[in-house]
Amino acid sequence: MARTLQFLLLLSATLLLAQTVYAEAATCSDCFIHSRAAYYPSSDENGTDTGRCGYGSFGATLNGGDVSAVSDLYRDGVGCGACYQVRCTNNNYCSDNGVTVVITDHGSSHNTDFILSRRAFGRMAQTTDAAASLLALGVVDIEYRRVSCTYPNKNITIKIDESSDYPYYLGFVIWYQQGRRDITAVQLCEAQNLACKLLDRSNGAVWTTNSPPSGPLSLRMLFSDEDGDETWVVPVNNIPNDWKAGQTHDTGVQVNS
């Protein structure tokens, strides 16, 4: 009887410990997750200018070219603009810090979560020679975690899509998304009477409307974190009344967390 009681107590303690570890792992936003990474087969060191996030040529050089495509982390475009610390796990080649990349595209290869630019893939290494060895491997084991995006001296900026047609259709992509929260909704408001309409996420980080409000336009962006907290951010600067396709507009705000 005593041994049975001891066994039950030990089993109960083991289950409680396992539940605690699982709960901590499930809620640990700073914990590393194990996966695999490849790199773009192009000889270009930077990312692609045709990424699914809609950044165009800007997406190839964003963050100095340390960018990546992702599979599940793309999240139907919500993951565009998010930053991740990615480090490979081979002690012979890989540095402790790895590289911080920005998500600009959607894709997977060889059961990977990340397809890095060649530049970013090599920057996981300790030395130039180690980088060459990593590139020769092509696919490596990694661990990653979400981190805050930081763009010194840069405000959140919008780029009017080239297909926009004043005043009938407006589309734009959001550049320099900061912090570690997602932009989950965008409203466009008439600056004078604040009549607002919710925009559609048409492609990655591209937001569109077939009937933009008239007059100078005020933007509102909803930032959401993994705990479900949401904050509307209203830029300082408005979009001018006579906006044109291809223009960029500095919102005048930074959102750091």
FENBEL-V940383 format. One line per field, one symbol per residue. psi: psi as a letter, one per 20 degrees, with the letter a starting at -180 (. if undefined). A space follows every 50 residues. Layout:
psi = ???
This chain:
psi = gghggggggggghggggghggggghhjoijqqpqbqqaqpiqiphaaqjk qiijibhhhhiqkjinrqqrehihlkihipiqqpppprjohhhqrhhcqp qppirprqpllqhpoqqhghghiirhrghhghhghhhgpqprqrqprppp npjprpqqopqhiqnpkhppqqqpqlprbkqqoiqpqpqphgikpqqprp ohodjppqqimqrrrqppqppopqriijpqpppoqgprpqhlqqpiqqpp ijqqnq.
